Amino acid sequence: MPANVMVGYDGSPTACAALNAAAVLFPNAHAWITHIWTPPFASTKLRRRLRTAAASADELVELIEREGAREADAIAATGVALAKAAEWDAEPMVKRTIGSEGLRLAQLAEKLDTDVIVVGDRGLGGSEALLGSVSDMVVHYATVPVLVVPNPMLADEAAALAAGPVVVGYDGSPGADAAVDGVRRLFPSREVILVAVRDEGADIPVSPAATDLELVRLDEPAGLGRWRERAVADALIDCADRRGAAVLAVGSRGRSLPREVLLGSVAVAAVHRSQRPVLVTHG
């Protein structure tokens, strides 16, 4: 069954790249191309023109409301055109908010029962805000899986999107099992490879639902705290690169064994450091 996808789209090259990558990963999907319209509600160039045209502050507000809405609709329509060219069944969604774009995307995805949210890792939106901060907020607040797509991707990374395996960071926790379950739902025909980063000699329990999957065991890198989290993420990323993965998947919850370190911290590091798409699942 085709996936129901929500794409956070701001018209930037990064957003376009995320949409194009997702179209390869989720062929024939139904998609909501979602533009979150935020203060100051118009691009810098448009506001500059409107300030010149307005005779008063009240008129400027009216012009920004009207022309800003038109600009937002045009951005979403452009994304829909790209999605349809990639053979998606796409429709626009423009929502105005004065709060966090990432939180609003997460709320909309939950309301519409989407299977996955797709965002780029960074880029400039209409409000001059870094899209990277939006992707961080989506990952933090979402209750559905979030795919964060880096830009630019190299030729071999892009080529892997079509048929490459999905590498899943695995520690035997409920959060890791939720990641496996989410990957199998979203990528039913892909090879799934579990990768466990562990202390030397430590065993990684594998749930019955994952015993049929290949498990790659890597020795845990030295270090503590944030340095260790980055090193674990880098080990997962390196394995994904060596296996030609289409996607690296990590859980946002769970406990690495035997040390009590939240897997979510590794997930954040993977999102920030991977040059391949990262799927963050929640469970």
C-alpha positions as CSV (number, residue, x, y, z in Angstrom):
1,M,0.0,0.0,0.0
2,P,1.4,3.4,-0.9
3,A,2.6,5.5,2.0
4,N,0.9,8.7,3.3
5,V,3.6,11.3,3.4
6,M,3.7,14.8,4.7
7,V,6.6,17.0,3.3
8,G,7.6,20.1,5.0
9,Y,8.2,22.4,2.1
10,D,9.5,26.0,2.0
11,G,10.7,26.2,-1.6
12,S,14.4,26.1,-0.8
13,P,16.8,23.8,-2.6
14,T,17.0,21.7,0.5
15,A,13.3,21.2,0.6
16,C,13.2,20.3,-3.1
17,A,16.0,17.8,-2.6
18,A,14.1,16.2,0.3
19,L,11.0,15.9,-1.8
20,N,12.8,14.3,-4.7
21,A,14.6,11.8,-2.4
22,A,11.4,10.9,-0.7
23,A,9.7,10.3,-4.0
24,V,12.3,7.6,-4.7
25,L,12.0,6.1,-1.3
26,F,8.2,6.1,-1.3
27,P,7.0,5.6,-4.9
28,N,3.4,6.3,-5.8
29,A,2.7,7.9,-2.3
30,H,-0.1,10.2,-1.4
31,A,1.5,13.4,-0.1
32,W,0.6,16.6,1.6
33,I,3.0,19.3,0.5
34,T,2.9,21.4,3.6
35,H,4.0,25.0,3.8
36,I,3.9,26.6,7.3
37,W,3.3,30.3,7.0
38,T,5.0,32.1,9.8
39,P,5.9,35.7,10.8
40,P,6.8,38.0,9.2
41,F,4.4,36.2,6.7
42,A,6.3,37.3,3.5
43,S,9.7,37.0,2.0
44,T,12.2,39.8,2.5
45,K,12.0,40.8,-1.2
46,L,8.2,40.9,-1.1
47,R,8.1,42.9,2.2
48,R,10.5,45.4,0.7
49,R,8.2,46.0,-2.3
50,L,5.1,46.2,-0.1
51,R,6.7,48.8,2.2
52,T,7.3,51.0,-0.8
53,A,3.7,50.5,-2.0
54,A,1.9,51.0,1.3
55,A,0.7,54.5,2.3
56,S,0.3,53.6,5.9
57,A,1.1,50.9,8.5
58,D,-2.5,49.6,8.3
59,E,-2.3,49.3,4.5
60,L,1.1,47.6,4.9
61,V,-0.5,45.0,7.2
62,E,-3.3,44.4,4.7
63,L,-0.9,44.1,1.8
64,I,1.3,41.6,3.7
65,E,-1.8,39.5,4.6
66,R,-3.0,39.4,1.0
67,E,0.3,39.1,-0.9
68,G,2.0,36.9,1.7
69,A,-0.9,34.4,1.5
70,R,-0.6,34.4,-2.2
71,E,3.2,33.8,-1.9
72,A,2.6,31.0,0.5
73,D,0.1,29.3,-1.8
74,A,2.5,29.6,-4.7
75,I,5.3,28.0,-2.7
76,A,3.0,25.0,-1.9
77,A,1.8,24.8,-5.5
78,T,5.3,24.6,-6.7
79,G,6.0,21.7,-4.4
80,V,2.9,19.9,-5.5
81,A,4.0,20.3,-9.1
82,L,7.4,18.7,-8.3
83,A,5.6,15.9,-6.4
84,K,3.2,15.2,-9.3
85,A,6.1,15.1,-11.7
86,A,7.6,12.4,-9.5
87,E,4.3,10.4,-9.8
88,W,3.0,11.2,-6.3
89,D,-0.7,11.9,-5.7
90,A,0.0,15.3,-4.1
91,E,-2.1,18.1,-2.6
92,P,-1.1,21.4,-1.1
93,M,-1.5,22.3,2.6
94,V,-0.8,25.9,3.8
95,K,-1.1,26.6,7.5
96,R,-0.5,29.8,9.3
97,T,1.1,29.8,12.7
98,I,2.9,32.2,15.0
99,G,4.6,29.4,16.9
100,S,7.1,26.7,16.0
101,E,6.9,25.4,12.4
102,G,8.3,22.0,13.6
103,L,5.6,21.6,16.2
104,R,2.9,22.6,13.8
105,L,4.1,20.0,11.2
106,A,4.1,17.4,14.0
107,Q,0.6,18.3,15.0
108,L,-0.7,18.2,11.4
109,A,0.9,14.8,10.7
110,E,-0.7,13.3,13.8
111,K,-4.1,14.8,12.9
112,L,-4.0,13.4,9.4
113,D,-2.6,10.0,10.5
114,T,0.4,10.3,8.1
115,D,2.9,7.4,7.9
116,V,6.0,9.6,7.8
117,I,7.1,13.3,7.8
118,V,9.8,14.3,5.4
119,V,12.0,17.4,6.0
120,G,15.3,18.7,4.7
121,D,18.1,19.1,7.1
122,R,18.7,22.8,6.6
123,G,18.0,25.8,4.3
124,L,16.4,29.2,4.3
125,G,12.6,29.5,4.4
126,G,10.4,32.6,3.8
127,S,11.0,33.8,7.4
128,E,14.8,33.5,7.0
129,A,14.8,30.8,9.7
130,L,17.1,27.9,9.4
131,L,15.1,24.8,8.3
132,G,17.6,22.8,10.4
133,S,15.9,24.1,13.5
134,V,12.5,23.1,12.1
135,S,13.7,19.6,11.4
136,D,15.1,19.4,15.0
137,M,11.7,20.4,16.3
138,V,9.8,18.0,14.1
139,V,12.0,15.1,15.3
140,H,11.5,16.2,18.9
141,Y,7.7,16.6,18.8
142,A,6.5,14.1,16.2
143,T,4.6,11.0,17.1
144,V,5.1,9.5,13.6
145,P,8.4,8.6,11.9
146,V,10.4,11.5,10.6
147,L,12.8,11.3,7.6
148,V,15.5,14.0,7.6
149,V,17.1,14.3,4.2
150,P,20.6,15.9,3.9
151,N,21.6,18.2,1.1
152,P,23.7,17.8,-1.0
153,M,24.0,14.1,-1.4
154,L,26.7,12.6,-3.5
155,A,26.0,10.4,-6.6
156,D,26.4,7.1,-4.8
157,E,24.3,8.2,-1.9
158,A,21.5,9.3,-4.2
159,A,21.8,6.1,-6.3
160,A,21.3,4.0,-3.1
161,L,17.8,5.5,-2.6
162,A,16.3,3.3,-5.3
163,A,17.1,-0.1,-3.9
164,G,19.6,0.2,-1.0
165,P,19.0,-1.5,2.3
166,V,17.8,0.2,5.5
167,V,20.4,0.1,8.3
168,V,18.8,0.2,11.8
169,G,20.6,1.2,14.9
170,Y,19.7,-1.5,17.4
171,D,20.3,-2.0,21.1
172,G,17.6,-4.5,22.1
173,S,15.4,-1.8,23.7
174,P,11.7,-1.3,23.0
175,G,12.6,1.9,21.2
176,A,14.9,0.0,18.9
177,D,12.2,-2.7,18.3
178,A,9.8,0.2,17.4
179,A,12.4,1.4,14.9
180,V,12.5,-2.0,13.3
181,D,8.7,-2.2,13.2
182,G,8.5,1.3,11.6
183,V,11.1,0.4,9.0
184,R,9.3,-2.8,8.0
185,R,6.0,-0.9,7.6
186,L,7.5,1.9,5.5
187,F,9.9,-0.2,3.5
188,P,8.3,-3.7,3.2
189,S,10.4,-4.8,0.2
190,R,13.8,-3.5,1.4
191,E,16.6,-5.5,3.1
192,V,16.9,-4.5,6.7
193,I,20.2,-4.7,8.5
194,L,20.4,-4.3,12.3
195,V,23.6,-2.7,13.6
196,A,24.4,-2.9,17.3
197,V,27.2,-0.8,18.9
198,R,28.1,-2.5,22.1
199,D,30.8,-2.8,24.8
200,E,33.4,-5.4,24.0
201,G,32.0,-8.8,24.8
202,A,28.5,-7.6,25.7
203,D,25.5,-9.4,24.3
204,I,22.7,-7.6,22.5
205,P,19.3,-9.2,23.1
206,V,17.2,-9.5,19.9
207,S,13.5,-9.6,20.1
208,P,11.6,-12.4,18.4
209,A,10.2,-10.0,15.8
210,A,13.8,-9.2,14.6
211,T,15.5,-12.6,14.8
212,D,15.2,-13.1,11.0
213,L,17.3,-10.0,10.3
214,E,21.0,-9.7,9.8
215,L,22.7,-8.3,13.0
216,V,26.0,-6.5,12.6
217,R,27.9,-6.1,15.9
218,L,30.3,-3.2,16.3
219,D,32.6,-2.5,19.2
220,E,31.6,0.6,21.2
221,P,33.9,3.6,20.7
222,A,35.7,5.1,23.7
223,G,34.4,8.3,25.3
224,L,31.7,9.7,27.6
225,G,28.6,11.9,27.3
226,R,28.2,13.8,24.1
227,W,31.5,12.6,22.6
228,R,30.3,9.0,23.0
229,E,26.9,9.7,21.5
230,R,28.6,11.3,18.4
231,A,31.0,8.4,18.2
232,V,28.2,5.9,18.3
233,A,26.3,7.8,15.7
234,D,29.5,8.0,13.5
235,A,29.8,4.2,13.8
236,L,26.3,3.7,12.6
237,I,26.8,6.2,9.8
238,D,30.0,4.5,8.7
239,C,28.3,1.1,8.6
240,A,25.4,2.6,6.6
241,D,28.0,4.0,4.1
242,R,29.8,0.7,3.8
243,R,26.6,-1.2,3.2
244,G,25.3,1.3,0.6
245,A,22.2,2.1,2.7
246,A,19.3,4.1,1.3
247,V,18.3,5.1,4.9
248,L,19.8,5.0,8.4
249,A,17.0,4.4,11.0
250,V,17.3,5.1,14.7
251,G,14.8,5.1,17.6
252,S,14.1,8.3,19.6
253,R,13.7,6.3,22.8
254,G,15.4,3.4,24.4
255,R,18.4,2.5,26.5
256,S,21.7,1.4,25.1
257,L,23.0,-1.7,27.0
258,P,24.7,-2.1,29.3
259,R,25.1,1.7,29.9
260,E,22.0,3.7,30.5
261,V,22.4,6.2,27.7
262,L,19.3,7.4,25.9
263,L,19.3,6.2,22.3
264,G,17.5,9.5,21.5
265,S,20.8,11.4,22.0
266,V,22.4,9.1,19.4
267,A,19.4,9.8,17.1
268,V,20.0,13.5,17.3
269,A,23.7,13.1,16.5
270,A,22.9,10.8,13.6
271,V,20.5,13.4,12.1
272,H,23.1,16.1,12.4
273,R,26.0,14.1,11.1
274,S,24.7,11.7,8.4
275,Q,25.1,12.3,4.7
276,R,22.3,9.8,4.0
277,P,18.6,10.2,4.9
278,V,17.9,9.4,8.6
279,L,14.6,8.0,9.7
280,V,13.8,8.7,13.4
281,T,11.0,6.6,14.8
282,H,9.1,7.2,18.0
283,G,8.0,4.4,20.3
